[in-house]
Amino acid sequence: MLDHIGLMVADFTKSKAFFETALKPLGYSCLMEYGGWAGFGAEGKPDFWITQGQSTKAPIHVAFVVADRSIVDAFHKAALGAGGRDNGAPGLRKEYHPNYYGAFVFDPDGNNIEAVCHNPA
């Protein structure tokens, strides 16, 4: 089980604004900020962190699980509105499993950020 993940971002201010908007439909907000780090999470527990630095040469993929498909849709819309680039509109990915409903967006550093719901419609 993962406790948290951290990403190095090229532009802290830009990435913080992006994630504040993109993750809001998931119930996430910036819960902590100190020493150049910003921690996002829900229900008082930051589990997704960003900090200024040299981002990885190869983009990574981070997926956030949500309980409802409408949240996946809202994430995609919010992330695009915050400057993200589309990497897969909301929809079923039956090649993964019959109820895999996800959406993918590239963040400002080119990382593939996903929201996914595993529940049936």
C-alpha positions in Angstrom: 0.0 0.0 0.0 1.3 3.4 -0.9 1.3 6.2 1.7 2.3 9.1 -0.6 4.1 10.1 -3.8 6.2 13.1 -4.7 6.9 14.8 -8.0 9.6 17.2 -9.0 8.2 20.0 -11.1 9.9 22.6 -13.2 7.7 25.5 -12.2 6.3 25.1 -8.7 3.8 28.0 -8.9 2.4 26.8 -12.3 2.2 23.2 -11.2 0.6 24.1 -7.8 -2.1 26.1 -9.5 -2.7 23.3 -12.0 -3.1 20.6 -9.3 -5.2 22.8 -7.1 -7.7 23.1 -10.0 -7.3 19.6 -11.6 -7.6 17.7 -8.3 -10.5 19.7 -6.8 -13.2 17.5 -8.3 -11.6 14.6 -6.6 -12.0 16.3 -3.2 -8.3 17.2 -3.1 -6.9 20.5 -1.9 -3.5 21.7 -0.9 -3.4 20.7 2.8 0.3 21.5 3.6 3.0 23.7 2.3 6.5 24.0 3.7 10.1 23.9 2.7 9.3 24.2 -1.0 6.8 21.3 -0.9 3.0 21.3 -1.4 1.0 18.4 -0.2 -2.4 17.7 -1.7 -5.0 15.3 -0.3 -8.5 14.7 1.0 -9.8 14.3 4.5 -6.8 15.9 6.1 -4.2 13.5 4.7 -1.8 14.8 2.0 -0.7 11.9 -0.2 0.4 13.7 -3.4 3.3 16.1 -3.1 5.1 18.4 -5.5 8.4 20.3 -5.1 10.5 22.6 -7.3 13.3 20.8 -9.0 14.4 19.1 -12.2 11.5 17.0 -13.3 12.2 13.4 -14.4 13.4 12.9 -17.9 10.8 10.3 -18.5 7.3 11.4 -17.5 5.5 9.2 -14.9 1.9 8.1 -14.6 -0.1 8.8 -11.5 -3.7 7.5 -11.2 -6.2 8.7 -8.6 -9.1 6.4 -7.9 -12.6 7.9 -7.5 -16.0 6.5 -6.6 -18.1 7.8 -9.5 -17.7 8.3 -13.2 -18.9 11.8 -13.0 -15.9 12.7 -11.0 -13.6 11.4 -13.7 -15.5 13.7 -16.2 -15.2 16.7 -13.8 -11.4 16.0 -13.3 -10.8 15.9 -17.1 -12.7 19.1 -17.6 -11.0 20.9 -14.7 -7.5 19.7 -15.7 -7.9 20.9 -19.3 -9.2 24.2 -18.0 -6.1 24.5 -15.8 -3.8 24.2 -18.8 -3.4 20.4 -19.0 -3.2 18.6 -22.3 -5.6 15.9 -23.2 -4.2 12.4 -23.2 -7.4 10.4 -23.3 -11.0 11.7 -22.9 -13.2 10.1 -20.2 -14.5 6.7 -21.2 -14.4 3.0 -20.7 -11.1 1.2 -21.2 -12.5 -2.3 -21.5 -9.1 -3.7 -22.4 -8.2 -3.2 -18.7 -11.5 -4.5 -17.3 -15.2 -4.0 -18.2 -15.8 -1.2 -15.6 -12.5 0.7 -16.0 -13.6 4.3 -16.7 -10.8 6.8 -16.9 -9.5 10.1 -18.2 -5.9 11.1 -18.8 -4.3 14.5 -18.9 -0.7 15.7 -19.2 0.4 18.0 -16.4 2.7 21.1 -17.1 5.7 18.8 -16.9 4.3 16.1 -19.2 3.4 13.6 -16.6 0.3 11.5 -17.3 -2.3 12.2 -14.6 -5.3 10.0 -14.5 -8.6 9.8 -12.7 -10.2 6.3 -12.7 -13.4 4.8 -11.5 -13.7 1.0 -11.2 -17.4 0.9 -10.3 -20.2 0.2 -12.8 -22.2 3.1 -14.1 
